Amino acid sequence: QVQLVESGGGLVQPGGSLRLSCAASGITFSRYVMGWYRQAPGKQRELVATITWGGSTNYADSVKGRFTISRDNAKNTVYLQINSLKPEDTAVYNCNAKGSLIDYWGQGTQVTVSS
């Protein structure tokens, strides 16, 4: 059973920080490119960041300098450190594992930025 489970979301004031975690099971974690996506209500899903098996990263322009993606292959976990949160960061954040034939998705964790 392939499963990705996100955690770490919550309600945060503008300027605050969060660390999201995605724990994977049922896959050979080190073989997958991992990514974080987000989707706000009424908006299209947006790619936030990706990280390869070798640690190369890419970020959306809107989050560069504030978000950091990392992975710990020994723990089968990918992280997203979010700093300087803005109200426009409010969304459901989903973890993604890119396979050769199919992608796997977690159920998401809600991030709400509000004073």
Solvent accessible surface area in square Angstrom, and as a share of the most:
residue,aa,sasa,rsa
1,Q,198,0.88
2,V,49,0.28
3,Q,98,0.43
4,L,8,0.04
5,V,78,0.45
6,E,18,0.08
7,S,60,0.39
8,G,37,0.36
9,G,29,0.28
10,G,30,0.29
11,L,134,0.67
12,V,22,0.13
13,Q,125,0.56
14,P,63,0.39
15,G,57,0.55
16,G,23,0.22
17,S,60,0.39
18,L,30,0.15
19,R,141,0.52
20,L,0,0.00
21,S,23,0.15
22,C,0,0.00
23,A,52,0.40
24,A,9,0.07
25,S,54,0.35
26,G,56,0.53
27,I,24,0.12
28,T,78,0.46
29,F,5,0.02
30,S,52,0.33
31,R,186,0.68
32,Y,37,0.14
33,V,29,0.17
34,M,0,0.00
35,G,0,0.00
36,W,0,0.00
37,Y,27,0.10
38,R,18,0.06
39,Q,84,0.37
40,A,29,0.23
41,P,118,0.74
42,G,87,0.84
43,K,136,0.57
44,Q,164,0.73
45,R,136,0.50
46,E,62,0.28
47,L,79,0.39
48,V,0,0.00
49,A,1,0.01
50,T,18,0.10
51,I,8,0.04
52,T,36,0.21
53,W,155,0.55
54,G,67,0.65
55,G,40,0.39
56,S,72,0.46
57,T,54,0.31
58,N,99,0.51
59,Y,56,0.21
60,A,24,0.19
61,D,122,0.63
62,S,61,0.39
63,V,0,0.00
64,K,120,0.51
65,G,87,0.84
66,R,31,0.11
67,F,6,0.02
68,T,72,0.42
69,I,5,0.02
70,S,49,0.32
71,R,36,0.13
72,D,44,0.23
73,N,60,0.31
74,A,100,0.77
75,K,137,0.58
76,N,53,0.27
77,T,13,0.08
78,V,0,0.00
79,Y,38,0.14
80,L,0,0.00
81,Q,61,0.27
82,I,0,0.00
83,N,65,0.33
84,S,60,0.39
85,L,3,0.01
86,K,85,0.36
87,P,77,0.48
88,E,121,0.54
89,D,0,0.00
90,T,36,0.21
91,A,2,0.02
92,V,55,0.31
93,Y,0,0.00
94,N,26,0.13
95,C,0,0.00
96,N,0,0.00
97,A,0,0.00
98,K,69,0.29
99,G,25,0.24
100,S,115,0.74
101,L,173,0.86
102,I,102,0.52
103,D,57,0.30
104,Y,58,0.22
105,W,87,0.30
106,G,6,0.06
107,Q,171,0.76
108,G,23,0.22
109,T,18,0.10
110,Q,85,0.38
111,V,0,0.00
112,T,42,0.24
113,V,6,0.04
114,S,52,0.33
115,S,125,0.81
